[in-house]
Amino acid sequence: MEPQHRALLRKFRVQLSDQLLVSDTIVPLLFQEGVLTEAQVEQVEGQLTNKQKNLKLLDILPNRGPRAFGAFLEALRDFGWIREQLLLELQRSAGGHTPGPGSTDVPAAPPRLRLPDSVLQKVPSDRELSRLASRLGAEWEVVLLDLGVSSEALYRCRADHSLNTQAAALAGLVLWRRSEGRNATLGRLLRSLEAADLHPSVLEDVVMG
């Protein structure tokens, strides 16, 4: 997801969490379009209240790749007033034209550059690990387990940073890099992100942002 789309969802987070009903059409359409995995649908639907479902979906969407925002807008067809507000704000922030009612005009995302092998063979820096930790969300433990971090080490990360998921994820990533040495490459991270159903663009944002 593009940075301006992430920022828009963050800005309207409270309004979206209060007004949407995601179970009827939004989640099924996002699953149909391949934006959400079956496991992520279960994460959303497993929440107790509608607001919690909305918040869980908003946590997941930013990590679902460049198609996620456009698919989300399309899924808002039963919530036209919210959709129009998002489009108006997006155009305003971009300094472009204002779309008319019913417009599906969403700025095209710039083409993604795949990371070259020379980059994927590098060991990630502290800054890159910190940026990645901020983007993993609820999937951080799945990623770290796939990287080979033990469940005991994950428990310590959770316990040491019980109030800060990003800090817990960063502690686990640093532990993995320390234990793996030269084998702790960006390419290895990419494989674990894909194993956790996170889009490769998450790592591209980290490296190229």
Salt bridges, closest charged atoms under 4 A:
GLU2 OE2 - ARG112 NH2 3.41
ASP18 OD1 - LYS51 NZ 3.21
GLU33 OE1 - ARG67 NH2 3.49
GLU45 OE1 - LYS53 NZ 3.35
ASP59 OD1 - ARG13 NH2 2.96
GLU74 OE2 - ARG77 NH1 3.88
GLU84 OE2 - ARG83 NH1 4.00
GLU89 OE2 - LYS11 NZ 2.68
GLU89 OE1 - ARG92 NH1 2.78
ASP105 OD2 - HIS97 NE2 2.68
ASP126 OD1 - ARG177 NH2 2.43
GLU141 OE1 - ARG158 NH1 2.63
ASP146 OD2 - ARG188 NH1 3.56
GLU204 OE1 - ARG112 NH1 3.91
ASP205 OD2 - ARG6 NH2 3.10
ASP205 OD1 - ARG112 NH1 2.78
